[in-house]
């Protein structure tokens, strides 16, 4: 029976009561009085029932229309737990389960592996004690998806204060929890960035203090001995000592300045590498010779195991020697007297592997990820003790990566020494084809119209001369703007363009040219020689990428190959 039917029955009873009241008028006075009194009490009770039913209907309507999920269970706490006796439509919307699918079952059916055990334990503890409970947990939709729910569970008591049921008001808070997690992530990210900025700022301050110290320290013996030499006549041995000290400290300052200039070039992307076929054996031997006296002065033994049959690498011999020298100098600096340094050169897959190990003071594990960072020093007091700006390893990484290689540092900890490993790609063993290539290419550039864009005049003149020797018609220009003007006046068969130009770079130039010469072959020239630089040029739309310095035969071969595609 629903509420409306119940009210109709009450109204029917009221009509019958009214009829009885009319009939009571015919009774004797005493009987009429008692009956009238009884009927009035009955009427009042019926009105109270009607009001109560209307209140119940209102409450039921509110529960049915509530946007929060409402679940009522019995109070059976023994396994398998309370059983669901009522759910409202919002429960179905939240969980995907219809009322008939859950009635008589435990609310545990909504829980899963990610539902927090601690929350469930707190829930059981509170309801066992007859207390209300508020909490948040992960529940599971009928389709298996997780959602966050907020619980407010209250016991329902009888007039004898016995708990008969529990009512749970549940709200889906998934969106809120996701926002909270995103906010926490952003706050953590912001804090991390703030911490990194503070570390960088502190590192910069330490670096500037070290720079001041390192630049000023050599001035003391230089200026001191200079004054002595001007004012006194010294014995030959003292004179020799003074001159050697001045020279040594002047070289020390020069090295500091060179490191700073190299760093500045790298930061600006202006580091120039002169690539050629390089024997790493010769590079390592030359670097070993430069540090030999320093090692002997500290009685440090240097052991070598070098593969002399290793293929060459494509690189800048001077810069590669700088890398090895830096690593060897560091090893000598931080290795105690009578220590040992081991240098190995071997093949690893398609790369040459150089390892420099020492028995020195080692590196803390927490500092290893930062050992190649600019302006990061494990301990500024160590820098003061041994000298230097702490730029050497940062420069090593930049130079190795510019050669398409990798560098890493390993150490078991303080007092356990360190190992630095450099890997560089080996050149393939390809039979020489230069003579037949030149014969094949001589007629291939005859009358080919070539536009060369290069802002370095000497390089522009050199490229023009080489290509003209093969019979091509060359138009050399020194800027991207001049190249665009030439395209408005003439037609060309191929474009050869530098990338790093001042007014407009080669990528932007090619973008403009492709607007009206979509299929024009194009070759990029650049001093940036990493694999990523090559990939970037090809992604932009260049057909080939050549690293400076340019080998004439390779340039001609590349032009001919691109034109034949």
Buried (B, 14 or more C-beta within 10 A) or exposed (E): EEBEEBBEEBEEBBEEBEEBBEEBEEEEEEEBEEBBEEBEEBBEEBEEBBEEBEEEBEEEEEBEEBEBBBBBBBBEEEEEBBBBEBBBBBBBEBBBBEEEBBEEBBBEBBBEEEBEEEBBEBBEEBBEEEEEBEBBBBBBBBEEEBBBBBBBBBBBEEEEEEBEBBBBBBBBBBEEBEEEEEEEEEEEEEEEEEEEEEBBEEBEEBBEEBBEBBBEBBEEBBEEBEEBBEEEEBEEEBBEEBEEBBEEBBEBBEBBEEBBEBBEBBEEEEBEBEBEEBBBBBBBBBBBEEBEEEBEEEEBEBEEEBBEEBBBBBBBBEBBBBBBBBBBBBBBBBBEEEBBBBBBBEEEEEBBBBBBBBBBBBBBEEBBEBBBBBBBBBEBEBBBEEBBBBBBBBBBBBBBBBBBBBBBBBBEEEEEBBBBBBBBBBBEEEEEEEEEBBEEBBEBBEEBEBBBBBBBEEBBEBBBEBBBEBBBBBBBBBBBBBBBEBBEEEEBBBBBBBBBBEEBBBBBBBEBBBEEBEEBBBBBBBBBBBEEBBEBBEEBBBBBBBBBBBBBBEBBBBBBBBBEE
